[in-house]
Amino acid sequence: MSEIDTTEKYKFTEKWFEPMIPHWKEIFKAYHEYRNDLNLGPIQRVLEIGCYEGMSTVWLCENILIDKKTKYIYDVIDSFKGSLEETGMQDTQSKLNKDKNFIENNFKHNILSFKQIKFNIFKGFSHQILPTLKEIEKYDFIYIDASHRADDTFVDGYYAHRLLKKGGMLIFDDYGWKDPKDSRSVSSPEDGIRMFCEFYGDEYKGCLTGYQLGIIKC
């Protein structure tokens, strides 16, 4: 599997996803074996809740969604305004002041070369868009990387659960993230993810733990 090309072909301001690449290589290798054992076929439909500039998107397109004969659907939800933490960063805020659309423009630039994939970009907040998605068209893989609030993360997980196929994989980002400026439990995704697992854990089996939580729907 190739590493992400960060030359001019792609425009990335931040590289938060890079530390996850070794874990994703291992987990997707095991997940493909799992799908093959159950005759589930390849991953075809993906939902990414919170994409920022699309580094995880690019990795999936370069390494997982590579069969030229498969018709891939890749749905993305993002406000493209950056999170409260991101917009508080001097470099990010400086870029937003110059071009309020730079995050969205970078994402669209970064997916240009993936002609075999049909992207549907839903611009807005996940709690407003997720209820409008058709549950009959379920996903093989869902990645949640939007809000850092526990309540928002649980809501994203709730809808992801309804939209995920049996045998599908769900990954929560930022399970190990803490806000250094706010110690309240609501200000970290962890309790929202824990609540999700308390409600729905018997319908899943774990496949990835650490900074991210990955689970497969049984």
N, CA, C and O of each residue as an XYZ file, in Angstrom:
872
protein
N       0.833     -1.192      0.000
C       0.000      0.000      0.000
C       0.878      1.256      0.000
O       1.885      1.314      0.706
N       0.496      2.250     -0.787
C       1.307      3.453     -0.900
C       1.009      4.429      0.226
O      -0.084      4.446      0.791
N       2.014      5.242      0.535
C       1.808      6.325      1.498
C       1.123      7.486      0.778
O       1.091      7.535     -0.452
N       0.578      8.416      1.559
C      -0.066      9.582      0.962
C       0.989     10.480      0.318
O       2.015     10.787      0.925
N       0.726     10.890     -0.903
C       1.594     11.812     -1.623
C       1.241     13.227     -1.190
O       0.136     13.698     -1.460
N       2.164     13.908     -0.523
C       1.875     15.260     -0.033
C       2.572     16.327     -0.875
O       2.848     17.420     -0.381
N       2.861     16.018     -2.144
C       3.355     17.034     -3.069
C       2.160     17.870     -3.525
O       1.074     17.787     -2.950
N       2.374     18.672     -4.562
C       1.321     19.586     -5.015
C       0.078     18.853     -5.512
O      -0.983     19.457     -5.670
N       0.212     17.557     -5.757
C      -0.968     16.803     -6.155
C      -2.060     16.954     -5.106
O      -3.250     16.953     -5.423
N      -1.638     17.085     -3.845
C      -2.576     17.270     -2.741
C      -2.204     18.515     -1.946
O      -1.043     18.921     -1.914
N      -3.195     19.109     -1.310
C      -2.980     20.287     -0.472
C      -3.459     19.981      0.944
O      -4.658     19.900      1.208
N      -2.497     19.812      1.845
C      -2.821     19.530      3.237
C      -2.166     20.573      4.131
O      -0.949     20.752      4.107
N      -2.985     21.256      4.916
C      -2.463     22.197      5.897
C      -2.032     21.467      7.158
O      -1.012     21.795      7.765
N      -2.824     20.470      7.545
C      -2.550     19.683      8.748
C      -2.406     18.210      8.364
O      -2.943     17.759      7.352
N      -1.666     17.472      9.200
C      -1.414     16.057      8.936
C      -1.807     15.206     10.146
O      -1.087     14.278     10.517
N      -2.948     15.525     10.758
C      -3.374     14.809     11.960
C      -3.603     13.321     11.692
O      -3.433     12.502     12.594
N      -3.979     12.969     10.487
C      -4.298     11.577     10.182
C      -3.054     10.695     10.051
O      -3.146      9.479     10.219
N      -1.916     11.276      9.759
C      -0.715     10.482      9.472
C      -0.387      9.425     10.538
O      -0.042      8.301     10.173
N      -0.479      9.741     11.847
C      -0.164      8.706     12.850
C      -1.096      7.500     12.809
O      -0.758      6.434     13.322
N      -2.275      7.667     12.199
C      -3.239      6.572     12.133
C      -2.965      5.604     10.980
O      -3.507      4.499     10.961
N      -2.133      6.005     10.022
C      -1.939      5.198      8.820
C      -1.455      3.775      9.125
O      -2.007      2.826      8.568
N      -0.453      3.588      9.982
C      -0.038      2.202     10.278
C      -1.161      1.357     10.863
O      -1.278      0.172     10.550
N      -1.993      1.967     11.717
C      -3.123      1.233     12.308
C      -4.163      0.888     11.249
O      -4.708     -0.216     11.244
N      -4.438      1.831     10.355
C      -5.438      1.578      9.313
C      -4.949      0.513      8.335
O      -5.749     -0.276      7.833
N      -3.666      0.482      8.064
C      -3.139     -0.567      7.185
C      -3.447     -1.939      7.759
O      -3.900     -2.835      7.046
N      -3.200     -2.095      9.046
C      -3.421     -3.386      9.700
C      -4.900     -3.707      9.810
O      -5.315     -4.833      9.536
N      -5.692     -2.732     10.206
C      -7.105     -3.002     10.445
C      -7.830     -3.299      9.136
O      -8.701     -4.167      9.105
N      -7.490     -2.596      8.055
C      -8.175     -2.856      6.793
C      -7.714     -4.165      6.168
O      -8.486     -4.826      5.474
N      -6.466     -4.543      6.406
C      -6.018     -5.856      5.952
C      -6.843     -6.947      6.624
O      -7.317     -7.868      5.959
N      -7.017     -6.845      7.947
C      -7.816     -7.824      8.686
C      -9.292     -7.734      8.302
O      -9.984     -8.750      8.230
N      -9.764     -6.522      8.058
C     -11.179     -6.345      7.713
C     -11.499     -6.952      6.357
O     -12.569     -7.536      6.181
N     -10.594     -6.824      5.398
C     -10.807     -7.452      4.095
C     -10.881     -8.979      4.236
O     -11.709     -9.627      3.595
N     -10.025     -9.536      5.064
C     -10.066    -10.981      5.299
C     -11.391    -11.385      5.936
O     -11.971    -12.414      5.588
N     -11.858    -10.573      6.863
C     -13.147    -10.822      7.515
C     -14.284    -10.795      6.497
O     -15.147    -11.673      6.500
N     -14.283     -9.794      5.635
C     -15.334     -9.677      4.621
C     -15.277    -10.850      3.637
O     -16.314    -11.371      3.226
N     -14.081    -11.254      3.267
C     -13.928    -12.390      2.347
C     -14.447    -13.675      2.965
O     -15.100    -14.474      2.294
N     -14.155    -13.874      4.254
C     -14.619    -15.083      4.944
C     -16.142    -15.164      4.970
O     -16.716    -16.253      4.927
N     -16.795    -13.993      5.043
C     -18.260    -13.957      5.097
C     -18.885    -13.702      3.728
O     -20.099    -13.532      3.620
N     -18.062    -13.675      2.687
C     -18.546    -13.421      1.318
C     -19.323    -12.110      1.216
O     -20.362    -12.036      0.559
N     -18.805    -11.090      1.872
C     -19.477     -9.791      1.863
C     -19.086     -8.929      0.670
O     -19.718     -7.909      0.397
N     -18.041     -9.344     -0.037
C     -17.614     -8.557     -1.181
C     -16.802     -7.349     -0.749
O     -16.557     -7.162      0.443
N     -16.378     -6.522     -1.707
C     -15.533     -5.368     -1.391
C     -16.322     -4.233     -0.742
O     -17.548     -4.173     -0.842
N     -15.608     -3.352     -0.086
C     -16.213     -2.109      0.409
C     -16.619     -1.271     -0.801
O     -15.801     -1.009     -1.683
N     -17.864     -0.859     -0.839
C     -18.348     -0.065     -1.967
C     -18.917      1.289     -1.560
O     -18.811      2.266     -2.302
N     -19.517      1.336     -0.386
C     -20.144      2.592      0.057
C     -19.489      3.064      1.341
O     -19.407      2.320      2.319
N     -19.025      4.306      1.332
C     -18.319      4.896      2.466
C     -19.009      6.192      2.876
O     -19.471      6.963      2.036
N     -19.067      6.413      4.187
C     -19.561      7.681      4.728
C     -18.497      8.229      5.669
O     -18.070      7.548      6.601
N     -18.079      9.450      5.422
C     -17.108     10.109      6.288
C     -17.781     11.323      6.918
O     -18.209     12.244      6.222
N     -17.867     11.311      8.235
C     -18.519     12.392      8.983
C     -17.421     13.267      9.562
O     -16.852     12.957     10.609
N     -17.131     14.356      8.876
C     -16.016     15.216      9.230
C     -14.780     14.821      8.453
O     -14.134     13.826      8.783
N     -14.438     15.583      7.426
C     -13.321     15.200      6.545
C     -12.171     16.186      6.558
O     -11.058     15.834      6.166
N     -12.411     17.414      6.999
C     -11.434     18.506      6.952
C     -10.899     18.605      5.518
O     -11.691     18.790      4.594
N      -9.594     18.490      5.301
C      -9.038     18.633      3.949
C      -8.968     17.305      3.204
O      -8.588     17.277      2.033
N      -9.329     16.206      3.860
C      -9.448     14.941      3.155
C      -8.236     14.030      3.173
O      -8.063     13.237      2.248
N      -7.392     14.112      4.187
C      -6.238     13.217      4.218
C      -6.669     11.769      4.400
O      -6.133     10.883      3.734
N      -7.622     11.508      5.286
C      -8.135     10.140      5.439
C      -8.879      9.715      4.181
O      -8.818      8.549      3.789
N      -9.572     10.637      3.553
C     -10.290     10.362      2.304
C      -9.316      9.887      1.233
O      -9.548      8.870      0.580
N      -8.234     10.622      1.060
C      -7.228     10.287      0.061
C      -6.621      8.916      0.350
O      -6.424      8.117     -0.566
N      -6.326      8.643      1.620
C      -5.732      7.346      1.956
C      -6.670      6.206      1.571
O      -6.235      5.210      0.992
N      -7.945      6.350      1.888
C      -8.920      5.308      1.534
C      -9.005      5.137      0.020
O      -9.067      4.014     -0.479
N      -9.008      6.249     -0.705
C      -9.130      6.174     -2.165
C      -7.888      5.568     -2.803
O      -7.991      4.854     -3.801
N      -6.720      5.842     -2.241
C      -5.472      5.324     -2.811
C      -5.207      3.868     -2.430
O      -4.529      3.146     -3.161
N      -5.739      3.440     -1.293
C      -5.345      2.145     -0.757
C      -6.464      1.113     -0.652
O      -6.192     -0.087     -0.644
N      -7.699      1.551     -0.574
C      -8.820      0.627     -0.349
C      -9.783      0.598     -1.533
O     -10.189     -0.479     -1.970
N     -10.146      1.737     -2.046
C     -11.149      1.815     -3.127
C     -10.422      1.834     -4.465
O     -10.440      2.840     -5.175
N      -9.783      0.722     -4.806
C      -8.836      0.715     -5.929
C      -9.250     -0.191     -7.082
O      -8.566     -0.232     -8.104
N     -10.352     -0.914     -6.941
C     -10.788     -1.809     -8.019
C     -11.479     -0.983     -9.104
O     -12.529     -0.386     -8.865
N     -10.897     -0.955    -10.268
C     -11.423     -0.116    -11.359
C     -12.797     -0.582    -11.838
O     -13.515      0.179    -12.487
N     -13.167     -1.827    -11.523
C     -14.456     -2.361    -11.969
C     -15.583     -2.102    -10.966
O     -16.754     -2.324    -11.273
N     -15.232     -1.639     -9.789
C     -16.233     -1.426     -8.745
C     -16.743      0.005     -8.788
O     -15.959      0.941     -8.947
N     -18.034      0.179     -8.649
C     -18.637      1.511     -8.591
C     -18.719      1.942     -7.127
O     -19.552      1.451     -6.365
N     -17.854      2.849     -6.760
C     -17.786      3.297     -5.371
C     -18.638      4.543     -5.152
O     -18.710      5.429     -6.003
N     -19.278      4.584     -3.993
C     -20.011      5.770     -3.547
C     -19.339      6.260     -2.267
O     -19.182      5.500     -1.312
N     -18.949      7.516     -2.253
C     -18.266      8.082     -1.091
C     -19.000      9.356     -0.673
O     -18.897     10.387     -1.337
N     -19.737      9.274      0.427
C     -20.487     10.424      0.940
C     -19.687     11.101      2.048
O     -19.091     10.439      2.898
N     -19.685     12.418      2.022
C     -18.909     13.210      2.974
C     -19.800     14.280      3.585
O     -20.546     14.961      2.882
N     -19.712     14.417      4.900
C     -20.437     15.476      5.607
C     -19.416     16.356      6.318
O     -18.593     15.862      7.089
N     -19.470     17.650      6.060
C     -18.576     18.578      6.759
C     -19.111     19.996      6.576
O     -19.659     20.336      5.528
N     -18.945     20.808      7.602
C     -19.323     22.222      7.482
C     -18.245     23.016      6.751
O     -18.501     24.102      6.232
N     -17.021     22.449      6.719
C     -15.851     23.082      6.116
C     -15.526     24.432      6.765
O     -14.902     25.299      6.154
N     -15.963     24.583      8.012
C     -15.633     25.788      8.782
C     -14.521     25.520      9.788
O     -14.024     26.445     10.430
N     -14.129     24.247      9.927
C     -13.151     23.881     10.931
C     -13.807     23.777     12.293
O     -14.832     24.411     12.548
N     -13.215     22.977     13.169
C     -13.751     22.853     14.521
C     -13.345     24.067     15.343
O     -12.531     24.878     14.900
N     -13.907     24.192     16.532
C     -13.546     25.303     17.409
C     -12.057     25.267     17.734
O     -11.413     26.312     17.830
N     -11.509     24.061     17.905
C     -10.095     23.942     18.230
C      -9.233     24.367     17.037
O      -8.229     25.060     17.198
N      -9.647     23.934     15.824
C      -8.869     24.244     14.625
C      -8.881     25.734     14.329
O      -7.846     26.309     13.992
N     -10.055     26.370     14.453
C     -10.145     27.797     14.143
C      -9.470     28.646     15.208
O      -9.247     29.840     15.004
N      -9.146     28.039     16.338
C      -8.391     28.749     17.368
C      -6.900     28.721     17.116
O      -6.149     29.443     17.772
N      -6.451     27.889     16.164
C      -5.038     27.820     15.831
C      -4.663     29.000     14.945
O      -5.385     29.345     14.009
N      -3.529     29.611     15.251
C      -3.130     30.829     14.555
C      -3.011     30.615     13.055
O      -3.496     31.436     12.277
N      -2.363     29.508     12.629
C      -2.145     29.261     11.202
C      -3.473     29.042     10.486
O      -3.708     29.602      9.415
N      -4.344     28.221     11.085
C      -5.641     27.949     10.466
C      -6.489     29.214     10.404
O      -7.124     29.487      9.385
N      -6.503     29.993     11.496
C      -7.301     31.212     11.519
C      -6.803     32.214     10.494
O      -7.592     32.922      9.869
N      -5.485     32.268     10.324
C      -4.914     33.179      9.332
C      -5.388     32.818      7.931
O      -5.732     33.697      7.141
N      -5.405     31.521      7.626
C      -5.860     31.081      6.304
C      -7.350     31.341      6.117
O      -7.782     31.748      5.038
N      -8.152     31.101      7.188
C      -9.587     31.359      7.093
C      -9.871     32.841      6.893
O     -10.814     33.202      6.189
N      -9.066     33.699      7.505
C      -9.253     35.137      7.336
C      -9.000     35.560      5.895
O      -9.645     36.478      5.388
N      -8.054     34.885      5.233
C      -7.720     35.208      3.840
C      -8.714     34.574      2.866
O      -9.067     35.166      1.846
N      -9.155     33.364      3.198
C     -10.056     32.636      2.300
C     -10.945     31.732      3.157
O     -10.492     30.676      3.600
N     -12.168     32.112      3.392
C     -13.055     31.354      4.275
C     -13.405     29.985      3.699
O     -13.939     29.131      4.407
N     -13.107     29.772      2.420
C     -13.411     28.485      1.770
C     -12.176     27.612      1.566
O     -12.233     26.638      0.815
N     -11.056     27.941      2.223
C      -9.826     27.219      1.898
C      -9.917     25.742      2.290
O      -9.335     24.903      1.603
N     -10.624     25.396      3.363
C     -10.735     23.990      3.761
C     -11.522     23.215      2.710
O     -11.096     22.147      2.272
N     -12.660     23.751      2.312
C     -13.484     23.095      1.293
C     -12.751     23.017     -0.039
O     -12.803     21.992     -0.719
N     -12.074     24.089     -0.412
C     -11.354     24.101     -1.685
C     -10.215     23.079     -1.686
O      -9.982     22.409     -2.692
N      -9.517     22.962     -0.575
C      -8.448     21.971     -0.488
C      -9.007     20.556     -0.584
O      -8.429     19.702     -1.256
N     -10.130     20.307      0.085
C     -10.734     18.978      0.007
C     -11.110     18.645     -1.436
O     -10.791     17.560     -1.924
N     -11.773     19.553     -2.107
C     -12.197     19.300     -3.482
C     -10.993     19.102     -4.403
O     -11.036     18.273     -5.312
N      -9.938     19.848     -4.174
C      -8.705     19.667     -4.953
C      -8.127     18.271     -4.721
O      -7.665     17.620     -5.658
N      -8.158     17.823     -3.476
C      -7.506     16.563     -3.119
C      -8.221     15.325     -3.656
O      -7.616     14.255     -3.730
N      -9.478     15.446     -4.028
C     -10.210     14.279     -4.543
C     -10.348     14.300     -6.064
O     -11.006     13.433     -6.640
N      -9.738     15.276     -6.711
C      -9.915     15.441     -8.150
C      -9.491     14.231     -8.968
O     -10.119     13.917     -9.979
N      -8.441     13.554     -8.546
C      -7.867     12.493     -9.387
C      -8.605     11.162     -9.282
O      -8.290     10.229    -10.020
N      -9.581     11.056     -8.377
C     -10.248      9.767     -8.159
C     -11.535      9.699     -8.983
O     -12.643      9.818     -8.460
N     -11.347      9.504    -10.277
C     -12.464      9.559    -11.210
C     -13.408      8.363    -11.072
O     -14.575      8.448    -11.452
N     -12.899      7.231    -10.522
C     -13.725      6.022    -10.417
C     -14.667      6.054     -9.215
O     -15.448      5.128     -9.000
N     -14.582      7.137     -8.432
C     -15.375      7.233     -7.207
C     -16.380      8.365     -7.345
O     -16.026      9.478     -7.736
N     -17.638      8.076     -7.021
C     -18.670      9.110     -7.033
C     -18.743      9.744     -5.649
O     -19.168      9.102     -4.689
N     -18.334     10.989     -5.550
C     -18.386     11.711     -4.281
C     -19.687     12.509     -4.180
O     -20.099     13.181     -5.125
N     -20.315     12.418     -3.023
C     -21.457     13.258     -2.700
C     -21.076     14.078     -1.471
O     -20.895     13.529     -0.384
N     -20.955     15.384     -1.644
C     -20.530     16.258     -0.559
C     -21.750     16.951      0.033
O     -22.460     17.685     -0.655
N     -21.979     16.707      1.314
C     -23.076     17.332      2.036
C     -22.476     18.394      2.956
O     -21.875     18.075      3.982
N     -22.646     19.648      2.578
C     -22.044     20.741      3.336
C     -23.002     21.195      4.439
O     -24.113     21.649      4.166
N     -22.559     21.066      5.661
C     -23.390     21.454      6.789
C     -23.007     20.657      8.017
O     -21.958     20.014      8.057
N     -23.872     20.707      9.021
C     -23.591     20.031     10.285
C     -24.220     18.639     10.296
O     -25.331     18.430      9.809
N     -23.479     17.706     10.863
C     -23.881     16.295     10.794
C     -25.230     16.026     11.449
O     -25.989     15.186     10.965
N     -25.543     16.724     12.544
C     -26.811     16.445     13.230
C     -28.015     16.875     12.387
O     -29.135     16.422     12.621
N     -27.778     17.745     11.413
C     -28.852     18.165     10.514
C     -28.911     17.294      9.260
O     -29.996     17.043      8.735
N     -27.762     16.832      8.778
C     -27.707     16.090      7.519
C     -27.943     14.602      7.707
O     -28.632     13.986      6.894
N     -27.392     14.012      8.750
C     -27.508     12.557      8.937
C     -28.956     12.068      8.930
O     -29.225     11.030      8.326
N     -29.908     12.764      9.573
C     -31.294     12.267      9.547
C     -31.920     12.258      8.157
O     -32.943     11.607      7.944
N     -31.309     12.985      7.198
C     -31.888     13.052      5.849
C     -31.374     11.933      4.936
O     -31.916     11.733      3.849
N     -30.340     11.205      5.360
C     -29.789     10.143      4.517
C     -30.707      8.934      4.539
O     -31.303      8.617      5.568
N     -30.819      8.261      3.405
C     -31.726      7.128      3.279
C     -31.122      5.880      3.908
O     -30.051      5.427      3.506
N     -31.819      5.327      4.899
C     -31.284      4.171      5.600
C     -31.296      2.915      4.736
O     -30.625      1.936      5.064
N     -32.045      2.928      3.642
C     -32.071      1.754      2.764
C     -30.739      1.622      2.014
O     -30.363      0.526      1.599
N     -30.028      2.746      1.843
C     -28.742      2.748      1.137
C     -27.623      2.777      2.177
O     -27.005      3.815      2.413
N     -27.378      1.639      2.785
C     -26.466      1.599      3.921
C     -25.012      1.495      3.473
O     -24.708      1.220      2.313
N     -24.121      1.728      4.450
C     -22.696      1.847      4.166
C     -21.910      0.633      4.661
O     -22.290     -0.036      5.622
N     -20.795      0.377      3.962
C     -19.858     -0.672      4.369
C     -18.862     -0.158      5.394
O     -18.365     -0.921      6.221
N     -18.572      1.130      5.338
C     -17.618      1.731      6.262
C     -18.034      3.155      6.580
O     -18.372      3.931      5.686
N     -18.007      3.494      7.869
C     -18.315      4.856      8.317
C     -17.193      5.321      9.244
O     -16.780      4.603     10.155
N     -16.715      6.524      8.994
C     -15.666      7.124      9.811
C     -16.208      8.394     10.447
O     -16.680      9.292      9.750
N     -16.141      8.468     11.776
C     -16.657      9.619     12.514
C     -15.487     10.436     13.041
O     -14.726      9.979     13.894
N     -15.356     11.647     12.523
C     -14.261     12.538     12.922
C     -14.739     13.979     12.802
O     -14.136     14.785     12.094
N     -15.809     14.291     13.489
C     -16.391     15.628     13.374
C     -16.167     16.407     14.673
O     -15.060     16.881     14.930
N     -17.195     16.537     15.475
C     -17.114     17.331     16.703
C     -16.287     16.629     17.774
O     -16.199     15.401     17.803
N     -15.678     17.429     18.659
C     -14.967     16.896     19.820
C     -15.854     16.854     21.067
O     -15.379     16.516     22.151
N     -17.117     17.189     20.923
C     -18.039     17.134     22.061
C     -18.609     15.724     22.213
O     -18.859     15.033     21.226
N     -18.810     15.313     23.455
C     -19.332     13.973     23.721
C     -20.741     13.801     23.179
O     -21.053     12.767     22.586
N     -21.606     14.810     23.374
C     -22.994     14.672     22.930
C     -23.086     14.623     21.407
O     -23.850     13.831     20.857
N     -22.305     15.471     20.720
C     -22.295     15.448     19.258
C     -21.795     14.099     18.740
O     -22.341     13.545     17.786
N     -20.751     13.583     19.382
C     -20.171     12.313     18.935
C     -21.166     11.169     19.103
O     -21.255     10.285     18.251
N     -21.910     11.189     20.204
C     -22.924     10.150     20.390
C     -24.004     10.240     19.315
O     -24.420      9.220     18.767
N     -24.457     11.451     19.014
C     -25.490     11.625     17.986
C     -24.980     11.125     16.637
O     -25.709     10.446     15.913
N     -23.735     11.455     16.295
C     -23.153     10.945     15.044
C     -23.121      9.423     15.056
O     -23.421      8.783     14.048
N     -22.756      8.841     16.199
C     -22.711      7.388     16.324
C     -24.085      6.756     16.212
O     -24.239      5.693     15.611
N     -25.076      7.404     16.786
C     -26.449      6.889     16.726
C     -26.914      6.751     15.281
O     -27.442      5.710     14.888
N     -26.715      7.807     14.493
C     -27.143      7.747     13.097
C     -26.255      6.808     12.281
O     -26.731      6.125     11.375
N     -24.966      6.780     12.608
C     -24.063      5.860     11.906
C     -24.502      4.417     12.136
O     -24.456      3.601     11.215
N     -24.919      4.104     13.337
C     -25.399      2.753     13.656
C     -26.577      2.374     12.766
O     -26.654      1.246     12.280
N     -27.469      3.288     12.558
C     -28.645      3.030     11.725
C     -28.286      2.924     10.247
O     -28.986      2.265      9.478
N     -27.201      3.569      9.857
C     -26.817      3.624      8.439
C     -25.780      2.580      8.048
O     -25.429      2.465      6.874
N     -25.286      1.820      9.021
C     -24.215      0.863      8.761
C     -24.785     -0.524      8.476
O     -25.668     -1.000      9.189
N     -24.272     -1.166      7.429
C     -24.689     -2.532      7.108
C     -24.178     -3.512      8.164
O     -23.204     -3.232      8.865
N     -24.830     -4.639      8.269
C     -24.265     -5.725      9.064
C     -22.978     -6.180      8.395
O     -22.933     -6.365      7.178
N     -21.944     -6.357      9.185
C     -20.630     -6.651      8.638
C     -19.848     -5.406      8.311
O     -18.678     -5.488      7.937
N     -20.481     -4.237      8.448
C     -19.806     -2.978      8.180
C     -18.934     -2.551      9.350
O     -19.148     -2.973     10.487
N     -17.951     -1.711      9.059
C     -17.024     -1.243     10.090
C     -17.249      0.232     10.377
O     -17.482      1.034      9.473
N     -17.174      0.569     11.670
C     -17.332      1.943     12.143
C     -16.087      2.307     12.936
O     -15.685      1.575     13.841
N     -15.479      3.432     12.601
C     -14.331      3.924     13.366
C     -14.655      5.302     13.924
O     -15.039      6.214     13.192
N     -14.492      5.434     15.245
C     -14.569      6.731     15.916
C     -13.157      7.280     16.065
O     -12.281      6.599     16.599
N     -12.930      8.490     15.605
C     -11.649      9.143     15.863
C     -11.692      9.829     17.230
O     -12.762     10.031     17.805
N     -10.528     10.176     17.730
C     -10.389     11.018     18.932
C     -10.930     10.391     20.210
O     -11.308     11.101     21.142
N     -10.968      9.049     20.257
C     -11.391      8.382     21.490
C     -10.462      8.758     22.648
O     -10.888      8.827     23.801
N      -9.207      8.996     22.330
C      -8.236      9.334     23.371
C      -7.944     10.817     23.485
O      -6.985     11.205     24.154
N      -8.757     11.667     22.839
C      -8.482     13.107     22.843
C      -9.078     13.786     24.065
O     -10.196     13.476     24.476
N      -8.322     14.714     24.645
C      -8.798     15.530     25.762
C      -8.546     16.992     25.439
O      -7.517     17.345     24.864
N      -9.498     17.838     25.814
C      -9.329     19.271     25.626
C      -8.441     19.800     26.753
O      -8.837     19.744     27.917
N      -7.255     20.309     26.435
C      -6.361     20.787     27.493
C      -6.893     22.008     28.231
O      -6.411     22.346     29.313
N      -7.888     22.668     27.643
C      -8.430     23.885     28.257
C      -9.776     23.674     28.930
O     -10.307     24.591     29.557
N     -10.337     22.466     28.806
C     -11.677     22.223     29.348
C     -11.755     20.770     29.801
O     -11.763     19.864     28.968
N     -11.811     20.538     31.097
C     -11.787     19.184     31.643
C     -13.164     18.547     31.760
O     -13.275     17.402     32.197
N     -14.214     19.265     31.378
C     -15.563     18.699     31.458
C     -15.685     17.500     30.519
O     -15.120     17.502     29.426
N     -16.421     16.484     30.948
C     -16.550     15.277     30.139
C     -17.230     15.544     28.803
O     -16.975     14.840     27.826
N     -18.090     16.554     28.753
C     -18.794     16.870     27.506
C     -17.832     17.409     26.452
O     -18.153     17.418     25.264
N     -16.659     17.857     26.881
C     -15.700     18.463     25.959
C     -14.712     17.466     25.375
O     -13.704     17.856     24.785
N     -14.998     16.181     25.538
C     -14.192     15.124     24.942
C     -15.111     14.100     24.302
O     -16.182     13.829     24.845
N     -14.734     13.518     23.165
C     -15.587     12.504     22.532
C     -15.732     11.229     23.357
O     -16.660     10.453     23.133
N     -14.828     11.002     24.306
C     -14.751      9.703     24.975
C     -16.074      9.267     25.592
O     -16.509      8.137     25.369
N     -16.720     10.129     26.356
C     -17.956      9.709     27.020
C     -19.084      9.471     26.021
O     -19.939      8.615     26.250
N     -19.097     10.209     24.931
C     -20.096      9.964     23.894
C     -19.893      8.600     23.257
O     -20.858      7.893     22.969
N     -18.631      8.230     23.036
C     -18.322      6.916     22.458
C     -18.643      5.812     23.455
O     -19.176      4.765     23.088
N     -18.312      6.054     24.720
C     -18.627      5.063     25.757
C     -20.138      4.829     25.851
O     -20.589      3.693     25.997
N     -20.901      5.898     25.768
C     -22.359      5.762     25.823
C     -22.863      4.968     24.626
O     -23.748      4.124     24.766
N     -22.304      5.236     23.452
C     -22.676      4.474     22.267
C     -22.425      2.987     22.499
O     -23.281      2.153     22.204
N     -21.255      2.663     23.026
C     -20.904      1.257     23.269
C     -21.803      0.627     24.331
O     -22.110     -0.563     24.260
N     -22.224      1.419     25.311
C     -23.133      0.901     26.336
C     -24.487      0.538     25.736
O     -25.084     -0.474     26.104
N     -24.966      1.362     24.814
C     -26.273      1.124     24.195
C     -26.219      0.027     23.129
O     -27.115     -0.815     23.057
N     -25.176      0.037     22.308
C     -25.152     -0.808     21.115
C     -24.008     -1.822     21.088
O     -23.846     -2.546     20.106
N     -23.224     -1.877     22.150
C     -22.033     -2.711     22.153
C     -22.284     -4.175     21.875
O     -21.418     -4.850     21.318
N     -23.466     -4.695     22.255
C     -23.746     -6.117     22.025
C     -24.005     -6.428     20.557
O     -24.118     -7.595     20.182
N     -24.100     -5.392     19.719
C     -24.298     -5.592     18.284
C     -22.995     -5.448     17.495
O     -22.993     -5.493     16.265
N     -21.892     -5.276     18.218
C     -20.602     -5.048     17.568
C     -19.524     -5.908     18.210
O     -19.680     -6.409     19.324
N     -18.430     -6.065     17.480
C     -17.229     -6.631     18.064
C     -16.076     -5.686     17.777
O     -15.995     -5.092     16.702
N     -15.186     -5.553     18.753
C     -14.094     -4.604     18.630
C     -13.011     -5.080     17.699
O     -12.752     -6.278     17.581
N     -12.367     -4.113     17.024
C     -11.272     -4.469     16.126
C     -10.120     -3.482     16.224
O      -9.043     -3.743     15.688
N     -10.320     -2.361     16.894
C      -9.269     -1.356     17.009
C      -9.515     -0.540     18.270
O     -10.614     -0.023     18.473
N      -8.510     -0.426     19.106
C      -8.623      0.402     20.308
C      -7.362      1.238     20.461
O      -6.315      0.925     19.892
N      -7.481      2.297     21.233
C      -6.368      3.218     21.411
C      -6.892      4.626     21.217
O      -7.928      4.986     21.776
N      -6.180      5.435     20.422
C      -6.654      6.792     20.160
C      -7.948      6.766     19.355
O      -8.767      7.680     19.456
N      -8.130      5.720     18.557
C      -9.374      5.512     17.823
C     -10.042      4.225     18.295
O      -9.384      3.316     18.802
N     -11.352      4.166     18.121
C     -12.097      2.954     18.424
C     -12.720      2.443     17.133
O     -13.476      3.161     16.478
N     -12.408      1.220     16.770
C     -12.981      0.583     15.588
C     -13.805     -0.623     15.976
O     -13.370     -1.442     16.786
N     -14.999     -0.740     15.404
C     -15.906     -1.855     15.718
C     -16.608     -2.324     14.454
O     -16.823     -1.552     13.519
N     -16.960     -3.596     14.444
C     -17.651     -4.207     13.301
C     -19.048     -4.627     13.733
O     -19.222     -5.251     14.779
N     -20.040     -4.281     12.921
C     -21.433     -4.596     13.234
C     -21.721     -6.069     12.919
O     -21.533     -6.520     11.789
N     -22.169     -6.795     13.912
C     -22.410     -8.237     13.742
C     -23.789     -8.508     13.161
O     -24.156     -9.665     12.954
